[in-house]
């Protein structure tokens, strides 16, 4: 035992059933484990039997070897969990050799496993009515996590952090079983902040008299972001990129200048959004507000089978449309008349895959339309462009590329609590139900019940969750008809619904004044959300005129994925999103995107297509794209062929066009071709 004697730093004694556990430690590591029995002598208690345990076997040693071990130890500790009687016996035995010992609180589990685990009031963890050390608590937590699936390092770190902060393993286990302890689920809080911007009074605005009277009937002062925009040339016709959080009043920035110019005869307003549902809502809003002053129309995306006009009046004073709907009008040569203002809502869409390059091309084609009209129509002064977004990681760069003045306002009107809890797919609906009920049962200081938006990743899941909520709720997605969606919007606005369950695809812009947002999924379809999309969605929680604060809950499935192509799990993604920085907004072109946009620019501008390509946000390889268009006979010189014109009219990518041509040559029924194409898109 000479090696052990030289290495002993702490000798630990703990009461066992009929003897005492002996543990010798150095540098926190056990170097010896043994058992000690005492015997009574005329001089008091003394070592009777001493055994060292090696490889699970007891090896008898002379009792004097224990005395040598005790004398070699730097310090001797007796567990407080040892009974007072036996503690006294141990101290009397050690006193006989002039050795001192101190009683310390230790972890019973460690002692039972032959380890020395001292604990303090700061380090002790409560579990099942007893105090254990952090190491034992962590091992117990790891066992619990193994029942829930594989956790990533970030998720484990978060749970360990909560374990040490709370000092209560039972609370953490309850959290893993769907408990909603707000002190544990709360990840952080995004504080409310209000920038000091002196407001512009509506009566001081140089507006058309009808618009001025309309605005003064609604409010006396502009909100801060609106005031900043006006002071930086909005009503002087300057192009602007307005970046500000959800519910800070960005939409009115576009309305102010667009409606004013339309009323003054300086050209119509085009208000463009990415989704049909948003276009329908904006169209109704404009009709309600300005229908008595101006003719309001709508233009949404065209079908691949036919184009029924979509209630579209190209001569209207205000046209609300989807990006694709207006782009279709340009690609098919429709005369939009004098366009005074173009408002591009959700301009961060520029960074998205398929939709991004089409928006980039649309902006360039609209600018060309304005320039061409100025050359051919005297008295027309061109178009003002206003771009709106709640989330942009590189606003200065984007404003420069768009040749627009940046109006950036970082106000958060109400604070937002962000919570994380772990649950599998079966538990999520139950947890959502508890959260929705708790929120709807509370009222804000402004007298409004708490209402919830639940985001999930499929239409089927929308209905499934909605059915499982006790309080009245409704699914809301693009598969519902217009009438049903409007009914849901009205019911939610009247506080007749506790929640709406919607797809992430409808996160942007739909006006549900919710106090709480729940993420049933962190995916959009089969793709994980970006930080930008996530920020946009959680920004729906909490409205200054309704609520005192917003709440956001992430229901995270450990080891969860929604498609086998996903290379990360939901718990990994959760902490990436919570800690992540906003992505830059930029448009990237592969060959397919470059060919599609170049062909559209040729259809619209002929030989001037290169000029349109050159001013787009992304870098378009124009020479390569032109070469492919010629090779594939989509253009003849700088004129589109009938095939090229048909491809552009229906927004087909080259591979889709070849797929259809091959099917036509094989004599496939036209409706079957369209069906196969849609199924092919879904699979991709």
NUVEX-168470 format. One record per residue (C-alpha): y, x, z; chain; residue number from 0; residue in three letters. Coordinates in steps of 0.5 Angstrom, whole numbers. Layout:
! NUVEX-168470
    c2    c1    c3 chain resi resn
     Y     X     Z     A  NUM  Ala
...
This chain:
! NUVEX-168470
    c2    c1    c3 chain resi resn
     0     0     0     A    0  Unk
     5     6     0     A    1  Unk
     8     4    -7     A    2  Unk
     9    -3    -4     A    3  Unk
    12     0     3     A    4  Unk
    17     4    -1     A    5  Unk
    19    -2    -5     A    6  Unk
    20    -7     0     A    7  Unk
    27   -10     0     A    8  Unk
    26   -17     4     A    9  Unk
    20   -19     8     A   10  Unk
    19   -27     8     A   11  Unk
    15   -31    13     A   12  Unk
    13   -38    12     A   13  Unk
     9   -43    16     A   14  Unk
     3   -45    12     A   15  Unk
    -3   -49    14     A   16  Unk
    -7   -45    19     A   17  Unk
    -3   -38    18     A   18  Unk
     3   -35    15     A   19  Unk
     5   -34     8     A   20  Unk
     8   -27     7     A   21  Unk
    12   -25     1     A   22  Unk
    15   -18     0     A   23  Unk
    21   -18    -5     A   24  Unk
    25   -12    -9     A   25  Unk
    31   -14   -13     A   26  Unk
    29   -21   -13     A   27  Unk
    22   -20   -16     A   28  Unk
    15   -21   -12     A   29  Unk
    12   -14   -10     A   30  Unk
     7   -17    -5     A   31  Unk
     4   -23    -3     A   32  Unk
    -1   -24     3     A   33  Unk
    -3   -28     9     A   34  Unk
    -2   -27    16     A   35  Unk
    -6   -30    22     A   36  Unk
    -3   -28    29     A   37  Unk
    -7   -27    36     A   38  Unk
    -5   -28    43     A   39  Unk
    -5   -22    47     A   40  Unk
    -3   -20    54     A   41  Unk
     3   -17    51     A   42  Unk
     5   -24    47     A   43  Unk
     3   -26    40     A   44  Unk
     1   -20    35     A   45  Unk
    -2   -19    28     A   46  Unk
    -9   -22    28     A   47  Unk
   -12   -22    21     A   48  Unk
    -8   -19    15     A   49  Unk
   -10   -21     8     A   50  Unk
    -7   -19     1     A   51  Unk
    -7   -23    -5     A   52  Unk
    -9   -20   -12     A   53  Unk
   -11   -24   -18     A   54  Unk
   -12   -30   -14     A   55  Unk
   -17   -26    -9     A   56  Unk
   -16   -25    -1     A   57  Unk
   -17   -17     0     A   58  Unk
   -17   -16     8     A   59  Unk
   -13   -11    11     A   60  Unk
   -12    -8    17     A   61  Unk
    -7   -12    22     A   62  Unk
    -3    -5    23     A   63  Unk
    -1    -5    15     A   64  Unk
     3   -11    16     A   65  Unk
     7    -8    22     A   66  Unk
     8    -2    17     A   67  Unk
    10    -7    12     A   68  Unk
    15   -10    16     A   69  Unk
    18    -4    19     A   70  Unk
    19    -1    11     A   71  Unk
    23    -8    10     A   72  Unk
    30    -8     9     A   73  Unk
    31   -15    12     A   74  Unk
    26   -20    15     A   75  Unk
    27   -27    14     A   76  Unk
    23   -33    17     A   77  Unk
    24   -40    13     A   78  Unk
    27   -45    17     A   79  Unk
    22   -50    14     A   80  Unk
    17   -47    19     A   81  Unk
    16   -51    26     A   82  Unk
    21   -49    32     A   83  Unk
    14   -47    35     A   84  Unk
    12   -42    30     A   85  Unk
    18   -39    29     A   86  Unk
    19   -37    36     A   87  Unk
    12   -34    36     A   88  Unk
    14   -30    29     A   89  Unk
    20   -28    33     A   90  Unk
    16   -26    39     A   91  Unk
    11   -22    35     A   92  Unk
    17   -18    31     A   93  Unk
    21   -17    38     A   94  Unk
    14   -13    40     A   95  Unk
    16    -8    35     A   96  Unk
    23    -8    36     A   97  Unk
    24   -12    29     A   98  Unk
    29   -17    28     A   99  Unk
    29   -23    23     A  100  Unk
    34   -28    21     A  101  Unk
    32   -36    20     A  102  Unk
    34   -38    13     A  103  Unk
    33   -44     9     A  104  Unk
    28   -43     3     A  105  Unk
    25   -47    -2     A  106  Unk
    19   -50     0     A  107  Unk
    16   -50    -7     A  108  Unk
    17   -43    -8     A  109  Unk
    14   -42    -1     A  110  Unk
     8   -46    -3     A  111  Unk
     7   -42    -9     A  112  Unk
     8   -35    -5     A  113  Unk
    15   -34    -7     A  114  Unk
    22   -32    -3     A  115  Unk
    27   -38    -5     A  116  Unk
    33   -38    -1     A  117  Unk
    38   -43    -2     A  118  Unk
    45   -45     1     A  119  Unk
    49   -51     1     A  120  Unk
    52   -49    -6     A  121  Unk
    45   -47    -9     A  122  Unk
    41   -53    -7     A  123  Unk
    38   -58   -11     A  124  Unk
    36   -65    -9     A  125  Unk
    29   -68   -11     A  126  Unk
    25   -73    -8     A  127  Unk
    28   -73    -2     A  128  Unk
    28   -65    -1     A  129  Unk
    32   -59    -3     A  130  Unk
    29   -54    -8     A  131  Unk
    32   -48   -11     A  132  Unk
    35   -48   -18     A  133  Unk
    29   -44   -21     A  134  Unk
    24   -49   -18     A  135  Unk
    29   -55   -21     A  136  Unk
    30   -52   -27     A  137  Unk
    22   -51   -28     A  138  Unk
    22   -59   -26     A  139  Unk
    27   -60   -31     A  140  Unk
    24   -57   -37     A  141  Unk
    17   -61   -35     A  142  Unk
    21   -67   -36     A  143  Unk
    25   -65   -42     A  144  Unk
    18   -63   -45     A  145  Unk
    16   -71   -44     A  146  Unk
    22   -73   -49     A  147  Unk
    21   -68   -54     A  148  Unk
    24   -61   -56     A  149  Unk
    31   -60   -54     A  150  Unk
    35   -55   -57     A  151  Unk
    39   -49   -53     A  152  Unk
    45   -53   -53     A  153  Unk
    42   -59   -50     A  154  Unk
    38   -55   -45     A  155  Unk
    45   -51   -43     A  156  Unk
    48   -58   -42     A  157  Unk
    43   -61   -38     A  158  Unk
    42   -55   -34     A  159  Unk
    50   -55   -33     A  160  Unk
    50   -62   -31     A  161  Unk
    44   -60   -26     A  162  Unk
    48   -55   -22     A  163  Unk
    54   -59   -22     A  164  Unk
    51   -65   -19     A  165  Unk
    46   -61   -15     A  166  Unk
    41   -67   -16     A  167  Unk
    35   -67   -20     A  168  Unk
    34   -74   -19     A  169  Unk
    40   -76   -23     A  170  Unk
    39   -72   -29     A  171  Unk
    32   -75   -29     A  172  Unk
    35   -82   -29     A  173  Unk
    40   -80   -35     A  174  Unk
    34   -77   -39     A  175  Unk
    30   -84   -38     A  176  Unk
    37   -88   -41     A  177  Unk
    41   -88   -34     A  178  Unk
    48   -89   -35     A  179  Unk
    51   -85   -30     A  180  Unk
    58   -84   -32     A  181  Unk
    60   -78   -28     A  182  Unk
    54   -74   -32     A  183  Unk
    54   -77   -39     A  184  Unk
    62   -75   -39     A  185  Unk
    62   -69   -44     A  186  Unk
    70   -69   -44     A  187  Unk
    76   -73   -45     A  188  Unk
    81   -72   -51     A  189  Unk
    88   -73   -47     A  190  Unk
    93   -78   -49     A  191  Unk
    99   -74   -52     A  192  Unk
   106   -77   -55     A  193  Unk
   110   -72   -59     A  194  Unk
   117   -73   -57     A  195  Unk
   120   -76   -64     A  196  Unk
   126   -80   -64     A  197  Unk
   125   -87   -67     A  198  Unk
   128   -90   -73     A  199  Unk
   131   -97   -73     A  200  Unk
   129  -101   -78     A  201  Unk
   136  -104   -79     A  202  Unk
   138   -97   -81     A  203  Unk
   133   -96   -87     A  204  Unk
   136   -97   -94     A  205  Unk
   131  -102   -96     A  206  Unk
   131  -108  -101     A  207  Unk
   134  -114   -97     A  208  Unk
   127  -118   -97     A  209  Unk
   123  -112   -94     A  210  Unk
   128  -110   -89     A  211  Unk
   128  -118   -87     A  212  Unk
   121  -118   -87     A  213  Unk
   120  -111   -82     A  214  Unk
   126  -113   -77     A  215  Unk
   122  -119   -76     A  216  Unk
   116  -115   -74     A  217  Unk
   119  -109   -70     A  218  Unk
   125  -106   -69     A  219  Unk
   123   -99   -69     A  220  Unk
   119   -95   -73     A  221  Unk
   113   -91   -70     A  222  Unk
   114   -83   -69     A  223  Unk
   110   -81   -76     A  224  Unk
   113   -87   -80     A  225  Unk
   120   -84   -77     A  226  Unk
   118   -77   -79     A  227  Unk
   116   -79   -86     A  228  Unk
   123   -83   -87     A  229  Unk
   127   -77   -84     A  230  Unk
   123   -72   -89     A  231  Unk
   125   -76   -95     A  232  Unk
   120   -82   -96     A  233  Unk
   125   -86   -99     A  234  Unk
   128   -81  -103     A  235  Unk
   122   -81  -107     A  236  Unk
   119   -75  -105     A  237  Unk
   111   -74  -105     A  238  Unk
   108   -73   -98     A  239  Unk
   101   -72   -95     A  240  Unk
   101   -75   -88     A  241  Unk
    96   -73   -83     A  242  Unk
    96   -77   -77     A  243  Unk
    90   -80   -72     A  244  Unk
    87   -87   -73     A  245  Unk
    92   -93   -71     A  246  Unk
    98   -89   -71     A  247  Unk
   101   -93   -77     A  248  Unk
   100   -89   -83     A  249  Unk
    99   -95   -87     A  250  Unk
   106   -97   -87     A  251  Unk
   109   -90   -89     A  252  Unk
   106   -92   -96     A  253  Unk
   108   -99   -95     A  254  Unk
   115   -98   -94     A  255  Unk
   116   -94  -100     A  256  Unk
   111   -97  -105     A  257  Unk
   114  -104  -103     A  258  Unk
   121  -102  -103     A  259  Unk
   121   -99  -110     A  260  Unk
   117  -105  -113     A  261  Unk
   122  -110  -110     A  262  Unk
   128  -106  -113     A  263  Unk
   124  -106  -120     A  264  Unk
   122   -98  -120     A  265  Unk
   115   -99  -121     A  266  Unk
   109  -102  -118     A  267  Unk
   105  -100  -112     A  268  Unk
    98   -98  -113     A  269  Unk
    94   -97  -106     A  270  Unk
    88   -94  -107     A  271  Unk
    82   -93  -102     A  272  Unk
    75   -91  -103     A  273  Unk
    71   -97  -101     A  274  Unk
    70  -104  -104     A  275  Unk
    70  -107   -97     A  276  Unk
    77  -103   -95     A  277  Unk
    80  -105  -102     A  278  Unk
    78  -113  -100     A  279  Unk
    81  -112   -93     A  280  Unk
    88  -108   -95     A  281  Unk
    88  -114  -101     A  282  Unk
    88  -119   -96     A  283  Unk
    93  -116   -91     A  284  Unk
    98  -114   -97     A  285  Unk
    97  -122  -100     A  286  Unk
    99  -124   -93     A  287  Unk
   105  -120   -92     A  288  Unk
   108  -119   -98     A  289  Unk
   105  -125  -103     A  290  Unk
   111  -129  -102     A  291  Unk
   115  -123  -105     A  292  Unk
   111  -120  -110     A  293  Unk
   105  -121  -114     A  294  Unk
    99  -118  -111     A  295  Unk
    92  -116  -115     A  296  Unk
    86  -112  -113     A  297  Unk
    82  -107  -118     A  298  Unk
    75  -105  -115     A  299  Unk
    69  -101  -118     A  300  Unk
    66  -103  -125     A  301  Unk
    59  -105  -126     A  302  Unk
    54  -101  -130     A  303  Unk
    52  -107  -134     A  304  Unk
    59  -110  -135     A  305  Unk
    66  -111  -133     A  306  Unk
    68  -118  -131     A  307  Unk
    75  -115  -129     A  308  Unk
    75  -116  -122     A  309  Unk
    81  -121  -121     A  310  Unk
    85  -115  -124     A  311  Unk
    92  -117  -126     A  312  Unk
    95  -110  -129     A  313  Unk
   102  -113  -129     A  314  Unk
   102  -115  -122     A  315  Unk
   107  -111  -117     A  316  Unk
   102  -109  -112     A  317  Unk
    95  -107  -114     A  318  Unk
    90  -105  -109     A  319  Unk
    84  -102  -111     A  320  Unk
    78   -97  -110     A  321  Unk
    79   -90  -113     A  322  Unk
    73   -92  -118     A  323  Unk
    77   -98  -120     A  324  Unk
    83   -95  -122     A  325  Unk
    80   -89  -125     A  326  Unk
    76   -94  -130     A  327  Unk
    82   -97  -132     A  328  Unk
    85   -90  -134     A  329  Unk
    78   -88  -137     A  330  Unk
    78   -95  -141     A  331  Unk
    86   -94  -143     A  332  Unk
    88  -100  -140     A  333  Unk
    96  -100  -139     A  334  Unk
    98  -101  -132     A  335  Unk
   105  -101  -134     A  336  Unk
   111   -97  -129     A  337  Unk
   107   -94  -123     A  338  Unk
   113   -93  -118     A  339  Unk
   108   -91  -112     A  340  Unk
   101   -89  -111     A  341  Unk
    98   -89  -104     A  342  Unk
    91   -85  -104     A  343  Unk
    88   -87   -97     A  344  Unk
    83   -83   -94     A  345  Unk
    85   -77   -98     A  346  Unk
    80   -72   -94     A  347  Unk
    75   -76   -99     A  348  Unk
    76   -70  -104     A  349  Unk
    71   -66  -100     A  350  Unk
    66   -70  -101     A  351  Unk
    60   -69  -106     A  352  Unk
    60   -74  -111     A  353  Unk
    66   -78  -109     A  354  Unk
    71   -72  -108     A  355  Unk
    71   -69  -115     A  356  Unk
    72   -76  -118     A  357  Unk
    78   -77  -113     A  358  Unk
    81   -70  -115     A  359  Unk
    80   -72  -123     A  360  Unk
    83   -79  -121     A  361  Unk
    90   -76  -118     A  362  Unk
    90   -71  -124     A  363  Unk
    90   -77  -129     A  364  Unk
    95   -81  -125     A  365  Unk
   100   -76  -125     A  366  Unk
    98   -75  -133     A  367  Unk
    99   -82  -134     A  368  Unk
   106   -82  -130     A  369  Unk
   108   -76  -134     A  370  Unk
   106   -79  -141     A  371  Unk
   110   -86  -139     A  372  Unk
   116   -82  -137     A  373  Unk
   116   -79  -144     A  374  Unk
   115   -85  -148     A  375  Unk
   119   -91  -144     A  376  Unk
   126   -90  -142     A  377  Unk
   128   -92  -136     A  378  Unk
   122   -90  -132     A  379  Unk
   123   -85  -127     A  380  Unk
   116   -83  -125     A  381  Unk
   111   -84  -119     A  382  Unk
   111   -82  -112     A  383  Unk
   105   -80  -109     A  384  Unk
   103   -81  -102     A  385  Unk
    97   -78   -99     A  386  Unk
    94   -81   -92     A  387  Unk
    89   -78   -88     A  388  Unk
    87   -78   -80     A  389  Unk
    83   -72   -81     A  390  Unk
    84   -65   -85     A  391  Unk
    83   -58   -83     A  392  Unk
    87   -55   -87     A  393  Unk
    93   -59   -88     A  394  Unk
    98   -54   -90     A  395  Unk
    94   -51   -96     A  396  Unk
    92   -58   -98     A  397  Unk
   100   -60   -98     A  398  Unk
   101   -54  -103     A  399  Unk
    96   -56  -108     A  400  Unk
    98   -63  -108     A  401  Unk
   105   -61  -109     A  402  Unk
   107   -65  -103     A  403  Unk
   111   -65   -97     A  404  Unk
   107   -65   -90     A  405  Unk
   108   -70   -85     A  406  Unk
   103   -68   -79     A  407  Unk
   103   -72   -73     A  408  Unk
    98   -70   -67     A  409  Unk
    99   -76   -63     A  410  Unk
    93   -79   -59     A  411  Unk
    96   -86   -57     A  412  Unk
    91   -87   -51     A  413  Unk
    86   -82   -48     A  414  Unk
    78   -82   -51     A  415  Unk
    72   -81   -46     A  416  Unk
    67   -77   -50     A  417  Unk
    60   -79   -47     A  418  Unk
    53   -76   -49     A  419  Unk
    46   -79   -47     A  420  Unk
    39   -77   -49     A  421  Unk
    34   -83   -52     A  422  Unk
    29   -84   -57     A  423  Unk
    30   -89   -62     A  424  Unk
    26   -94   -58     A  425  Unk
    31   -94   -52     A  426  Unk
    37   -93   -56     A  427  Unk
    38  -101   -57     A  428  Unk
    37  -102   -50     A  429  Unk
    42   -97   -48     A  430  Unk
    47  -100   -53     A  431  Unk
    46  -107   -50     A  432  Unk
    48  -104   -43     A  433  Unk
    54  -101   -46     A  434  Unk
    56  -107   -50     A  435  Unk
    55  -111   -44     A  436  Unk
    59  -107   -39     A  437  Unk
    65  -106   -44     A  438  Unk
    66  -113   -46     A  439  Unk
    65  -115   -38     A  440  Unk
    72  -111   -37     A  441  Unk
    79  -113   -39     A  442  Unk
    85  -108   -40     A  443  Unk
    91  -108   -37     A  444  Unk
    94  -111   -43     A  445  Unk
    89  -117   -42     A  446  Unk
    84  -115   -48     A  447  Unk
    76  -115   -47     A  448  Unk
    73  -109   -49     A  449  Unk
    69  -109   -55     A  450  Unk
    65  -104   -59     A  451  Unk
    63  -101   -66     A  452  Unk
    56   -99   -66     A  453  Unk
    55   -94   -72     A  454  Unk
    48   -93   -75     A  455  Unk
    45   -90   -81     A  456  Unk
    42   -96   -85     A  457  Unk
    43  -103   -86     A  458  Unk
    37  -105   -84     A  459  Unk
    38  -102   -77     A  460  Unk
    45  -106   -77     A  461  Unk
    41  -112   -76     A  462  Unk
    36  -109   -72     A  463  Unk
    41  -107   -66     A  464  Unk
    45  -113   -67     A  465  Unk
    39  -118   -65     A  466  Unk
    37  -114   -59     A  467  Unk
    44  -114   -56     A  468  Unk
    45  -120   -51     A  469  Unk
    52  -122   -52     A  470  Unk
    55  -124   -59     A  471  Unk
    55  -119   -64     A  472  Unk
    54  -118   -72     A  473  Unk
    52  -113   -77     A  474  Unk
    57  -111   -82     A  475  Unk
    56  -107   -88     A  476  Unk
    57  -107   -96     A  477  Unk
    50  -111   -97     A  478  Unk
    54  -117   -94     A  479  Unk
    58  -122   -98     A  480  Unk
    65  -122   -98     A  481  Unk
    66  -128   -94     A  482  Unk
    61  -126   -89     A  483  Unk
    65  -120   -88     A  484  Unk
    71  -123   -87     A  485  Unk
    68  -128   -82     A  486  Unk
    66  -122   -78     A  487  Unk
    73  -119   -78     A  488  Unk
    76  -125   -76     A  489  Unk
    71  -127   -70     A  490  Unk
    72  -119   -68     A  491  Unk
    79  -120   -68     A  492  Unk
    79  -127   -64     A  493  Unk
    75  -123   -59     A  494  Unk
    69  -128   -60     A  495  Unk
    64  -122   -61     A  496  Unk
    63  -116   -56     A  497  Unk
    61  -112   -62     A  498  Unk
    60  -110   -69     A  499  Unk
    54  -106   -72     A  500  Unk
    56  -102   -78     A  501  Unk
    54   -96   -82     A  502  Unk
    57   -90   -82     A  503  Unk
    59   -91   -89     A  504  Unk
    64   -96   -87     A  505  Unk
    67   -92   -82     A  506  Unk
    74   -91   -85     A  507  Unk
    79   -95   -85     A  508  Unk
    76  -102   -83     A  509  Unk
    80  -105   -78     A  510  Unk
    76  -107   -72     A  511  Unk
    81  -106   -65     A  512  Unk
    75  -103   -61     A  513  Unk
    75  -100   -54     A  514  Unk
    69   -97   -55     A  515  Unk
    65   -93   -60     A  516  Unk
    57   -92   -60     A  517  Unk
    54   -87   -65     A  518  Unk
    46   -90   -65     A  519  Unk
    46   -84   -70     A  520  Unk
    49   -78   -72     A  521  Unk
    47   -79   -80     A  522  Unk
    50   -82   -86     A  523  Unk
    44   -84   -90     A  524  Unk
    40   -78   -90     A  525  Unk
    46   -73   -89     A  526  Unk
    48   -71   -82     A  527  Unk
    56   -73   -81     A  528  Unk
    61   -67   -82     A  529  Unk
    66   -66   -76     A  530  Unk
    71   -69   -80     A  531  Unk
    67   -76   -81     A  532  Unk
    65   -76   -74     A  533  Unk
    72   -75   -72     A  534  Unk
    75   -80   -76     A  535  Unk
    69   -85   -73     A  536  Unk
    70   -84   -66     A  537  Unk
    78   -84   -67     A  538  Unk
    76   -92   -68     A  539  Unk
    76   -92   -60     A  540  Unk
    82   -95   -56     A  541  Unk
    88   -98   -59     A  542  Unk
    95   -97   -56     A  543  Unk
    97  -105   -56     A  544  Unk
    90  -107   -53     A  545  Unk
    87  -102   -49     A  546  Unk
    88   -97   -43     A  547  Unk
    83   -92   -46     A  548  Unk
    77   -91   -51     A  549  Unk
    70   -89   -50     A  550  Unk
    65   -86   -54     A  551  Unk
    58   -85   -53     A  552  Unk
    53   -81   -57     A  553  Unk
    46   -83   -56     A  554  Unk
    42   -77   -58     A  555  Unk
    35   -77   -60     A  556  Unk
    32   -70   -58     A  557  Unk
    28   -67   -64     A  558  Unk
    30   -73   -68     A  559  Unk
    31   -73   -76     A  560  Unk
    32   -78   -81     A  561  Unk
    29   -75   -87     A  562  Unk
    25   -69   -88     A  563  Unk
    30   -65   -92     A  564  Unk
    34   -64   -85     A  565  Unk
    34   -57   -83     A  566  Unk
    37   -59   -76     A  567  Unk
    36   -64   -70     A  568  Unk
    40   -69   -67     A  569  Unk
    41   -66   -61     A  570  Unk
    43   -59   -65     A  571  Unk
    48   -63   -69     A  572  Unk
    51   -67   -63     A  573  Unk
    54   -61   -59     A  574  Unk
    56   -58   -66     A  575  Unk
    60   -64   -67     A  576  Unk
    63   -64   -60     A  577  Unk
    65   -57   -61     A  578  Unk
    66   -56   -68     A  579  Unk
    73   -55   -72     A  580  Unk
    75   -60   -77     A  581  Unk
    73   -58   -84     A  582  Unk
    77   -56   -89     A  583  Unk
    79   -61   -95     A  584  Unk
    77   -58  -102     A  585  Unk
    73   -60  -108     A  586  Unk
    68   -56  -110     A  587  Unk
    65   -56  -118     A  588  Unk
    58   -55  -120     A  589  Unk
    57   -56  -128     A  590  Unk
    55   -63  -127     A  591  Unk
    62   -65  -124     A  592  Unk
    66   -60  -128     A  593  Unk
    63   -63  -134     A  594  Unk
    64   -70  -132     A  595  Unk
    71   -69  -130     A  596  Unk
    73   -65  -136     A  597  Unk
    70   -71  -141     A  598  Unk
    74   -76  -137     A  599  Unk
    80   -72  -138     A  600  Unk
    79   -71  -145     A  601  Unk
    78   -79  -146     A  602  Unk
    85   -80  -142     A  603  Unk
    89   -74  -145     A  604  Unk
    85   -71  -151     A  605  Unk
    88   -64  -152     A  606  Unk
    92   -64  -146     A  607  Unk
    85   -64  -142     A  608  Unk
    86   -57  -140     A  609  Unk
    93   -58  -137     A  610  Unk
    89   -64  -132     A  611  Unk
    84   -59  -130     A  612  Unk
    89   -53  -129     A  613  Unk
    92   -58  -123     A  614  Unk
    86   -61  -120     A  615  Unk
    85   -59  -113     A  616  Unk
    78   -55  -114     A  617  Unk
    77   -49  -119     A  618  Unk
    74   -53  -125     A  619  Unk
    71   -48  -130     A  620  Unk
    74   -51  -136     A  621  Unk
    71   -46  -142     A  622  Unk
    64   -47  -140     A  623  Unk
    65   -55  -139     A  624  Unk
    68   -55  -146     A  625  Unk
    62   -51  -149     A  626  Unk
    57   -56  -145     A  627  Unk
    61   -62  -148     A  628  Unk
    61   -60  -155     A  629  Unk
    53   -57  -154     A  630  Unk
    51   -64  -152     A  631  Unk
    55   -68  -157     A  632  Unk
    60   -71  -152     A  633  Unk
    66   -69  -155     A  634  Unk
    68   -67  -163     A  635  Unk
    73   -62  -162     A  636  Unk
    78   -65  -157     A  637  Unk
    76   -73  -159     A  638  Unk
    70   -76  -155     A  639  Unk
    64   -78  -159     A  640  Unk
    62   -86  -158     A  641  Unk
    57   -83  -153     A  642  Unk
    62   -79  -149     A  643  Unk
    66   -85  -149     A  644  Unk
    61   -89  -146     A  645  Unk
    58   -84  -141     A  646  Unk
    66   -84  -138     A  647  Unk
    67   -91  -138     A  648  Unk
    60   -92  -134     A  649  Unk
    61   -86  -129     A  650  Unk
    55   -83  -131     A  651  Unk
    53   -75  -130     A  652  Unk
    50   -72  -136     A  653  Unk
    43   -72  -133     A  654  Unk
    44   -80  -132     A  655  Unk
    46   -80  -139     A  656  Unk
    40   -76  -142     A  657  Unk
    35   -80  -137     A  658  Unk
    38   -87  -141     A  659  Unk
    38   -84  -148     A  660  Unk
    31   -82  -147     A  661  Unk
    29   -89  -144     A  662  Unk
    32   -92  -150     A  663  Unk
    29   -88  -155     A  664  Unk
    22   -90  -152     A  665  Unk
    24   -97  -153     A  666  Unk
    25   -99  -145     A  667  Unk
    28  -106  -143     A  668  Unk
    35  -105  -142     A  669  Unk
    35  -108  -135     A  670  Unk
    29  -104  -133     A  671  Unk
    33   -97  -135     A  672  Unk
    38  -100  -130     A  673  Unk
    33  -101  -125     A  674  Unk
    30   -94  -126     A  675  Unk
    37   -91  -126     A  676  Unk
    39   -94  -119     A  677  Unk
    32   -93  -116     A  678  Unk
    32   -85  -118     A  679  Unk
    39   -85  -115     A  680  Unk
    36   -88  -109     A  681  Unk
    31   -83  -109     A  682  Unk
    36   -77  -110     A  683  Unk
